[in-house]
Amino acid sequence: MSINLIDDAWPGDAERSADLSLDDIRERYAGDLQDQIGKASVALLKAETALILDGDFLTRSESKAAQEAIDRAAERLSKLELKLQRVLDNEITVEVRH
């Protein structure tokens, strides 16, 4: 898997990105992934909690739609976690374009 980072990958840092080492780029990308994972985890927890609390008041189709949204959120979270693990294990190559 290859990740292409372009000048606007981190707004305001385009000029300095040429000075970043590959390890710096991986570390920043891993940090970005960790932030996304945190946000996805919170969103998933809120959705699951809402379904539990409001489940008795939802129609069958609303309940099904809510469960499908939860499943999609869980899948996204899983993919982000896998991507982060691959970055940490140095399985992802990073290409910087200017």
N, C-alpha and C positions, 0 to 999 in steps of 0.2 A: 504494500500500500504506500502511496506517495502523497504527501501533503504539499501543495503549492502555496507559498506565502507571498503575496504581492505587496506592493508598497503600502496599501491601506489596511494591511492585516491588523496593525495596531495603530490607529490614528494618532498622529503626533510623533510617532517613532520611525517614520519612513527613512529619515536621514540617518538615524543611528542603526537601522537594521543591518546595514552593510558591515558594521563593526561587531555584530553579534556572532559568537561562535555557534557551531551546530548544537552544542550542549545547552547554550543559553536559549536558543530557539526552541529546542525540545522542552526545556524547563518552563518557558513561558507558555507554550502550547499546552503542556500538562496542567499548568495552573488555570488556563482558560477552560480546559475540559473539566477540571475539578469544580470550578464555579458553575458550569453548566449542569454538572451532576448534582450539585447541591440544590440548585433551583428546580431541576426536574424531580428530585426526591421530595422537596417540599410540595410541589404541585401535585404529585402523585398522592402523597399523604392527605392533602386537603381534599382531593377528589374522592378518595376512598372514604374519608371521614364523612363527607357530605352525603355520599350514597348510603352509608350506614345510618346517619341521622335522619335523612329525608326519604329513605327507601320505602317506608310505609305510605308515603304520600304521592309517590310517583306512579304513573301508569306503566303498564308492562313495556310499552315502546320506549318511554323515557328511561326506565330502568335499564333496558337493553342498550340504549344509546350511551348512557352513563358508564355502563360496564365496558362497552367497546372503547370509549375514550380512556378509561383506566388501563385497559389492555394495551392501547397504543402508547400511552405514557410510560407504562412499564417496559415495553419493547424499546422505546427511545432511550430510557435510562440504562437498560442492559447494553445497548449498542455503544452508548457513551462510555460506560464502564469498561467494555471490551477495548474500545479505541484507546482509552487512557492506559490500560494494562499493556497494550501493544507499544505505546509511546515509551512507557517506563521500561519495557523489556528491550528497547531499541530495535523493534521489528518494523518500525515505520521510518522511511527515509524522508528527509525534508529537503525540498528544493526552494531556494529563494530566488525570485525574479525581480529585477529592477528595470 
